[in-house]
Amino acid sequence: MRQFDSLRQANVFMPAIAMSSAHTSRWVLPAVLAFCCAPCCTAQAPASPQGQSATPTSTPTIPTRDLTLPQAQPSLTIDRDPIFSPDPEEKAPAVATTPSTPSSSPSSQSGDRTLRKEGNGFVLRADVDEVLLPCTVVDDKGRLITDLTRGDFQVWEDNVPQTVASFQHQDVPVSLGILVDNSGSMRDKRAAVNDAALHMVKASNSADTAFVVNFSDRAIIDQDFTSNIALLEKGLSHIDSRGGTALYDAVVASANEMARHAKQQKQVLLIITDGGDNASRLTLDQAIRRVQSLDGPVVYAIGLLYEDLTKEEAARARSDLQALALETGGVAYFPRSLNDVDEIAAQVARDLRNQYTIGYHSTKAASLGGYRTVRVEAKVPKHAPMTVRTRRGYFPKQPLQPQTAKVTSQPAPQQPPQQ
């Protein structure tokens, strides 16, 4: 079982702890509530009951994780920062008196980070100012438009035009989080919902990886990132159907899980629920801000709001799901029956395989901080009006401050005065 580092969150932090049963161990995602470093923990699979032989299965046992319960605090002398925070602070590497690299090499590079030798030490510099925007373009009837070029797009940040620096239109792999409401009202809907989620994965890029979160008043990871359909199906089969709906907490915890473990740059959360939030510690605004501060995933939502809700409850749930989707560049769907869920899931898969990715370097320094609004338009002469779906804004990552590790010599010991 993979060791899990607890997640740094927006307002209050709840570390992780394992819960064991006779056949599986489940881990719960923490409802995040403050920026701090948190402990990590492991769970051991329990032994089979005495006298009962283990039954072989075609797929391995699914490790599941529960991260809302407290646990003992580990040593604080160990660096356990588990995720890339919105404003990470990089530690400069220690410089030995005898370099491990040839002295003729002025610098070494890893990705967009560069380690340069300056004077008696090294300075770490990183280019973090590129803003990447996954964009879906549709016509006035909601049909995908897939034949646009770089010059057809215009980008504004805080109403200031930006220069498109990079452009991509390919079916790239996605890291996907499947979040399914596991509250009591979902019991009779889960079979159809699970089938739709699996059909979506099968219709997506074969290189996609996904994890499964079943949430009620807690968010439980029932399957870690995998491309194995059988494992995802087994993760979705963990149906408790009890408790409330901590939707905001589940979204934030899943976004942090994505930031920590996703392999693909393109990231998506799919939420399927039949009601509004009634159990979260976080607010809707806090959840949206946390996802934005992580440069986080696009949210797609399917709201099954056609029964068992008052008009006021349904309106609030609809507004919440629309806000989560619109602010991150996704879409919220509200089918009239379970029969429509499968087609909606297929539509999400088509969206993800036909997105554009636009990158630009902001004309506004990241060091100024603050939330920035973003607007993208696509215009082609003699073309019908088009709508571009992308996130509405972001919080810039702060530039890393150059940190120099210098080699210093110890002062010579003072000689005692002569008598």
Secondary structure, 3 states (H helix, E strand, C coil): CCCEECCCCCCCCCCCCEEECCCCEEEEECCCCCCCCCCEECCCCCCCCCCCCCCCCCCCCCCCEECCCCCCCCCCCCCCCCCCCCCCCCCCCCCCCCCCCCCCCCEEEECCEEEEEECCEEEEEECCCEEEEEEEEEECCCCECCCCCHHHEEEEECCEEECEEEEECCCCCCEEEEEEECCHHHHHHHHHHHHHHHHHHHHCCCCCEEEEEEECCCEEEEEEEECCHHHHHHHHCCCCCCCCCCHHHHHHHHHHHHHHHCCCCCEEEEEEECCCCCCCCCCHHHHHHHHHHCCCCEEEEEECCCCCCCHHHHHHHHHHHHHHHHHHCCCEECCCCHHHHHHHHHHHHHHHHCCEEEEEECCCCHHHCCCEEEEEEECCCCCCCEEEECCCEECCCCCCCCCECCCCCCCCCCCCCCC
